[in-house]
Amino acid sequence: EYLSQFKAYQNQQIYDTQGVSPNSWHEQRLAEYYVVGMDVCAIMGVDDGLHKSRWLRNIFTDPIGVMPECNVAEIDEPYVAPVSECMPLLL
């Protein structure tokens, strides 16, 4: 198989955007751009180790996400971002 020649495939390091659900990438990710950034940092290994990837998932090890039920009672509650603390990048 052609893909099996790629090192990323051999190391099982291939990611897609179905971490929340199959369609959420197109519907919600613009509101959580910072979480996408934290997901990228987690994949690269430059995070604080506490962040659980939300948008990006490893196609070999992570299931396709499922959106939680909408809780109308929380509609007026302030938004709390699902993100861990930021860390400075040291180059």
PyMOL CGO cylinders between C-alpha atoms (Angstrom):
from pymol import cmd
from pymol.cgo import CYLINDER

trace = [
    CYLINDER, 0.00, 0.00, 0.00, 1.29, 3.44, -0.93, 0.3, 1, 1, 1, 1, 1, 1,
    CYLINDER, 1.29, 3.44, -0.93, 0.44, 5.11, 2.41, 0.3, 1, 1, 1, 1, 1, 1,
    CYLINDER, 0.44, 5.11, 2.41, 2.38, 2.53, 4.40, 0.3, 1, 1, 1, 1, 1, 1,
    CYLINDER, 2.38, 2.53, 4.40, 5.59, 3.99, 2.95, 0.3, 1, 1, 1, 1, 1, 1,
    CYLINDER, 5.59, 3.99, 2.95, 5.11, 7.27, 4.84, 0.3, 1, 1, 1, 1, 1, 1,
    CYLINDER, 5.11, 7.27, 4.84, 6.90, 7.56, 8.18, 0.3, 1, 1, 1, 1, 1, 1,
    CYLINDER, 6.90, 7.56, 8.18, 3.84, 9.20, 9.78, 0.3, 1, 1, 1, 1, 1, 1,
    CYLINDER, 3.84, 9.20, 9.78, 1.77, 6.16, 8.82, 0.3, 1, 1, 1, 1, 1, 1,
    CYLINDER, 1.77, 6.16, 8.82, 4.40, 3.76, 10.13, 0.3, 1, 1, 1, 1, 1, 1,
    CYLINDER, 4.40, 3.76, 10.13, 4.53, 5.69, 13.44, 0.3, 1, 1, 1, 1, 1, 1,
    CYLINDER, 4.53, 5.69, 13.44, 0.72, 5.93, 13.60, 0.3, 1, 1, 1, 1, 1, 1,
    CYLINDER, 0.72, 5.93, 13.60, 0.89, 9.73, 13.76, 0.3, 1, 1, 1, 1, 1, 1,
    CYLINDER, 0.89, 9.73, 13.76, -1.93, 10.68, 11.39, 0.3, 1, 1, 1, 1, 1, 1,
    CYLINDER, -1.93, 10.68, 11.39, -4.62, 13.07, 12.61, 0.3, 1, 1, 1, 1, 1, 1,
    CYLINDER, -4.62, 13.07, 12.61, -7.96, 14.26, 11.33, 0.3, 1, 1, 1, 1, 1, 1,
    CYLINDER, -7.96, 14.26, 11.33, -10.53, 16.82, 12.49, 0.3, 1, 1, 1, 1, 1, 1,
    CYLINDER, -10.53, 16.82, 12.49, -13.24, 14.50, 13.83, 0.3, 1, 1, 1, 1, 1, 1,
    CYLINDER, -13.24, 14.50, 13.83, -12.30, 14.75, 17.51, 0.3, 1, 1, 1, 1, 1, 1,
    CYLINDER, -12.30, 14.75, 17.51, -15.56, 16.45, 18.51, 0.3, 1, 1, 1, 1, 1, 1,
    CYLINDER, -15.56, 16.45, 18.51, -17.79, 14.92, 15.83, 0.3, 1, 1, 1, 1, 1, 1,
    CYLINDER, -17.79, 14.92, 15.83, -17.72, 14.39, 12.06, 0.3, 1, 1, 1, 1, 1, 1,
    CYLINDER, -17.72, 14.39, 12.06, -19.30, 17.78, 11.30, 0.3, 1, 1, 1, 1, 1, 1,
    CYLINDER, -19.30, 17.78, 11.30, -18.23, 20.03, 14.18, 0.3, 1, 1, 1, 1, 1, 1,
    CYLINDER, -18.23, 20.03, 14.18, -15.00, 21.14, 12.51, 0.3, 1, 1, 1, 1, 1, 1,
    CYLINDER, -15.00, 21.14, 12.51, -17.06, 23.09, 9.99, 0.3, 1, 1, 1, 1, 1, 1,
    CYLINDER, -17.06, 23.09, 9.99, -19.64, 24.30, 12.52, 0.3, 1, 1, 1, 1, 1, 1,
    CYLINDER, -19.64, 24.30, 12.52, -17.74, 25.25, 15.70, 0.3, 1, 1, 1, 1, 1, 1,
    CYLINDER, -17.74, 25.25, 15.70, -13.96, 25.31, 15.45, 0.3, 1, 1, 1, 1, 1, 1,
    CYLINDER, -13.96, 25.31, 15.45, -13.78, 29.01, 14.50, 0.3, 1, 1, 1, 1, 1, 1,
    CYLINDER, -13.78, 29.01, 14.50, -15.15, 29.84, 17.93, 0.3, 1, 1, 1, 1, 1, 1,
    CYLINDER, -15.15, 29.84, 17.93, -12.42, 27.74, 19.57, 0.3, 1, 1, 1, 1, 1, 1,
    CYLINDER, -12.42, 27.74, 19.57, -9.34, 28.59, 17.52, 0.3, 1, 1, 1, 1, 1, 1,
    CYLINDER, -9.34, 28.59, 17.52, -7.19, 28.64, 20.68, 0.3, 1, 1, 1, 1, 1, 1,
    CYLINDER, -7.19, 28.64, 20.68, -8.22, 25.05, 21.45, 0.3, 1, 1, 1, 1, 1, 1,
    CYLINDER, -8.22, 25.05, 21.45, -7.16, 24.04, 17.93, 0.3, 1, 1, 1, 1, 1, 1,
    CYLINDER, -7.16, 24.04, 17.93, -3.80, 25.65, 18.72, 0.3, 1, 1, 1, 1, 1, 1,
    CYLINDER, -3.80, 25.65, 18.72, -3.53, 23.71, 21.98, 0.3, 1, 1, 1, 1, 1, 1,
    CYLINDER, -3.53, 23.71, 21.98, -4.36, 20.50, 20.10, 0.3, 1, 1, 1, 1, 1, 1,
    CYLINDER, -4.36, 20.50, 20.10, -1.50, 21.19, 17.69, 0.3, 1, 1, 1, 1, 1, 1,
    CYLINDER, -1.50, 21.19, 17.69, 0.85, 21.86, 20.62, 0.3, 1, 1, 1, 1, 1, 1,
    CYLINDER, 0.85, 21.86, 20.62, -0.21, 18.57, 22.26, 0.3, 1, 1, 1, 1, 1, 1,
    CYLINDER, -0.21, 18.57, 22.26, 0.48, 16.64, 19.04, 0.3, 1, 1, 1, 1, 1, 1,
    CYLINDER, 0.48, 16.64, 19.04, 3.91, 18.29, 18.75, 0.3, 1, 1, 1, 1, 1, 1,
    CYLINDER, 3.91, 18.29, 18.75, 4.68, 17.55, 22.41, 0.3, 1, 1, 1, 1, 1, 1,
    CYLINDER, 4.68, 17.55, 22.41, 5.10, 21.17, 23.50, 0.3, 1, 1, 1, 1, 1, 1,
    CYLINDER, 5.10, 21.17, 23.50, 2.11, 21.41, 25.85, 0.3, 1, 1, 1, 1, 1, 1,
    CYLINDER, 2.11, 21.41, 25.85, 1.84, 21.16, 29.62, 0.3, 1, 1, 1, 1, 1, 1,
    CYLINDER, 1.84, 21.16, 29.62, 0.78, 17.51, 29.41, 0.3, 1, 1, 1, 1, 1, 1,
    CYLINDER, 0.78, 17.51, 29.41, -2.66, 18.28, 30.84, 0.3, 1, 1, 1, 1, 1, 1,
    CYLINDER, -2.66, 18.28, 30.84, -4.45, 19.17, 27.60, 0.3, 1, 1, 1, 1, 1, 1,
    CYLINDER, -4.45, 19.17, 27.60, -6.64, 16.45, 26.09, 0.3, 1, 1, 1, 1, 1, 1,
    CYLINDER, -6.64, 16.45, 26.09, -6.97, 16.97, 22.36, 0.3, 1, 1, 1, 1, 1, 1,
    CYLINDER, -6.97, 16.97, 22.36, -10.46, 18.17, 21.44, 0.3, 1, 1, 1, 1, 1, 1,
    CYLINDER, -10.46, 18.17, 21.44, -10.54, 18.82, 17.70, 0.3, 1, 1, 1, 1, 1, 1,
    CYLINDER, -10.54, 18.82, 17.70, -7.70, 16.73, 16.31, 0.3, 1, 1, 1, 1, 1, 1,
    CYLINDER, -7.70, 16.73, 16.31, -7.72, 12.98, 16.81, 0.3, 1, 1, 1, 1, 1, 1,
    CYLINDER, -7.72, 12.98, 16.81, -5.24, 10.25, 16.00, 0.3, 1, 1, 1, 1, 1, 1,
    CYLINDER, -5.24, 10.25, 16.00, -7.01, 8.06, 13.44, 0.3, 1, 1, 1, 1, 1, 1,
    CYLINDER, -7.01, 8.06, 13.44, -5.29, 4.95, 14.80, 0.3, 1, 1, 1, 1, 1, 1,
    CYLINDER, -5.29, 4.95, 14.80, -6.02, 5.37, 18.52, 0.3, 1, 1, 1, 1, 1, 1,
    CYLINDER, -6.02, 5.37, 18.52, -8.89, 7.82, 19.05, 0.3, 1, 1, 1, 1, 1, 1,
    CYLINDER, -8.89, 7.82, 19.05, -12.57, 7.24, 18.26, 0.3, 1, 1, 1, 1, 1, 1,
    CYLINDER, -12.57, 7.24, 18.26, -14.62, 9.69, 16.22, 0.3, 1, 1, 1, 1, 1, 1,
    CYLINDER, -14.62, 9.69, 16.22, -16.12, 12.15, 18.69, 0.3, 1, 1, 1, 1, 1, 1,
    CYLINDER, -16.12, 12.15, 18.69, -19.80, 12.49, 19.52, 0.3, 1, 1, 1, 1, 1, 1,
    CYLINDER, -19.80, 12.49, 19.52, -21.41, 15.83, 20.30, 0.3, 1, 1, 1, 1, 1, 1,
    CYLINDER, -21.41, 15.83, 20.30, -22.98, 16.01, 23.76, 0.3, 1, 1, 1, 1, 1, 1,
    CYLINDER, -22.98, 16.01, 23.76, -26.68, 16.73, 24.10, 0.3, 1, 1, 1, 1, 1, 1,
    CYLINDER, -26.68, 16.73, 24.10, -27.60, 20.40, 24.15, 0.3, 1, 1, 1, 1, 1, 1,
    CYLINDER, -27.60, 20.40, 24.15, -28.56, 21.47, 27.67, 0.3, 1, 1, 1, 1, 1, 1,
    CYLINDER, -28.56, 21.47, 27.67, -30.96, 24.39, 27.24, 0.3, 1, 1, 1, 1, 1, 1,
    CYLINDER, -30.96, 24.39, 27.24, -30.74, 25.25, 30.95, 0.3, 1, 1, 1, 1, 1, 1,
    CYLINDER, -30.74, 25.25, 30.95, -27.10, 26.29, 30.40, 0.3, 1, 1, 1, 1, 1, 1,
    CYLINDER, -27.10, 26.29, 30.40, -27.82, 28.57, 27.44, 0.3, 1, 1, 1, 1, 1, 1,
    CYLINDER, -27.82, 28.57, 27.44, -27.39, 31.77, 29.50, 0.3, 1, 1, 1, 1, 1, 1,
    CYLINDER, -27.39, 31.77, 29.50, -24.36, 30.54, 31.44, 0.3, 1, 1, 1, 1, 1, 1,
    CYLINDER, -24.36, 30.54, 31.44, -20.95, 32.05, 30.62, 0.3, 1, 1, 1, 1, 1, 1,
    CYLINDER, -20.95, 32.05, 30.62, -18.83, 30.06, 28.21, 0.3, 1, 1, 1, 1, 1, 1,
    CYLINDER, -18.83, 30.06, 28.21, -15.97, 28.14, 29.81, 0.3, 1, 1, 1, 1, 1, 1,
    CYLINDER, -15.97, 28.14, 29.81, -13.32, 27.14, 27.31, 0.3, 1, 1, 1, 1, 1, 1,
    CYLINDER, -13.32, 27.14, 27.31, -12.12, 23.51, 27.40, 0.3, 1, 1, 1, 1, 1, 1,
    CYLINDER, -12.12, 23.51, 27.40, -8.44, 24.42, 27.47, 0.3, 1, 1, 1, 1, 1, 1,
    CYLINDER, -8.44, 24.42, 27.47, -5.55, 24.04, 29.90, 0.3, 1, 1, 1, 1, 1, 1,
    CYLINDER, -5.55, 24.04, 29.90, -3.11, 26.75, 30.91, 0.3, 1, 1, 1, 1, 1, 1,
    CYLINDER, -3.11, 26.75, 30.91, -0.93, 28.25, 28.21, 0.3, 1, 1, 1, 1, 1, 1,
    CYLINDER, -0.93, 28.25, 28.21, 2.83, 27.78, 28.31, 0.3, 1, 1, 1, 1, 1, 1,
    CYLINDER, 2.83, 27.78, 28.31, 5.44, 30.05, 26.76, 0.3, 1, 1, 1, 1, 1, 1,
    CYLINDER, 5.44, 30.05, 26.76, 7.34, 28.54, 23.86, 0.3, 1, 1, 1, 1, 1, 1,
    CYLINDER, 7.34, 28.54, 23.86, 11.07, 28.55, 24.45, 0.3, 1, 1, 1, 1, 1, 1,
    CYLINDER, 11.07, 28.55, 24.45, 13.10, 28.52, 21.28, 0.3, 1, 1, 1, 1, 1, 1,
]
cmd.load_cgo(trace, "trace")
